[in-house]
Amino acid sequence: MHVLGHIDDKSMYLKLKKKEGINMAKYVGYHRTSTEEQHLDRGINEIKKHCADNGIKLHKDKVYTDQNTGKSFDRPAYQLLKNEV
């Protein structure tokens, strides 16, 4: 996976290349907050706006989200997006 850009320290875009020898780029939106008290809406909206402003189509038109600590990559949505792409 290659990080394409950051909105802030917890939101990112990933550009994934799949199938060796074939240029099939997929853009995946992912946003994480550490606690449920922190709202996901702002980061999701910023990711969607950035994509719309730059002609980027997200994989499955969605932003994957988790509300877990950043100390571990054992997060449900993060693991799901890795398996889907």
N, C-alpha and C positions, 0 to 999 in steps of 0.2 A: 504494500500500500504506500502511496505517496500523498503527503499532505499538500493539497492544492493551495490552501489559504486559510487564514484564521479571521474570525470576526472578533473574538475575544479568547481568553485562555481556555474556555470550555466548549466552544463551538468550532466546528471544523468542516471542511469539505475534503472528501477523499476522492482522488482520481485513481480508479483501478483499471489495470489492463488485464484482460483475460485472454486466454488461448494464445499460446506461443506462436509468434510469427504473424498474428492478425492484430491490427490496431483496433481494438474494441474498447474504447474508453467509456467508463460508467462513472457518473458523479453521484456520490452518496452524501446526504446531509446527516450529521450527527450532532446532538446537543446534550450535554450532561450538566446537571446541577448536583450538588453534594447532598442536599436535604430536600424533603418534600415541602418545606416552608418556602423554599426558593421557587419562583415561578418559571416554567419552561417557555411561556408564551413569547417573551421578548426575544430570546435566542432563536426560536423557531421562525418568528416573523422576520428577523434580520437575515437568516439564511435564505428564506424564500424570496425576500426582496433582492438580495444580492444575485441570486440565480436569475430572477426575472430581468433585472437590469443588465445582466451580462449574457443573456441568451443560453443559460445553462438549464438543461432538463435533468431533474433528479431521477434516479432509479426508483421506479414505482411511484413517482410523484409524492414521496414522503420524506419526512425528517425523522430519523430514529432518535429516540430519547431514553435517557436513564436518569434516575434520581438516586445515585449511589456515590460512594466515595471514589475519588480518582486514584486511590492507592493501588487498586487492583483492576485488571481488565476483565475480571469475572463479573461482567454486568450483562443482564439478560438481552437488552436491545443491541448492545455492541456485539455480542456473540451471534445473535440472529443475523445482523447485517453481514458479518463475516461469512456466515454459512450461505446466505442468499446470493452473494456476489462471488 
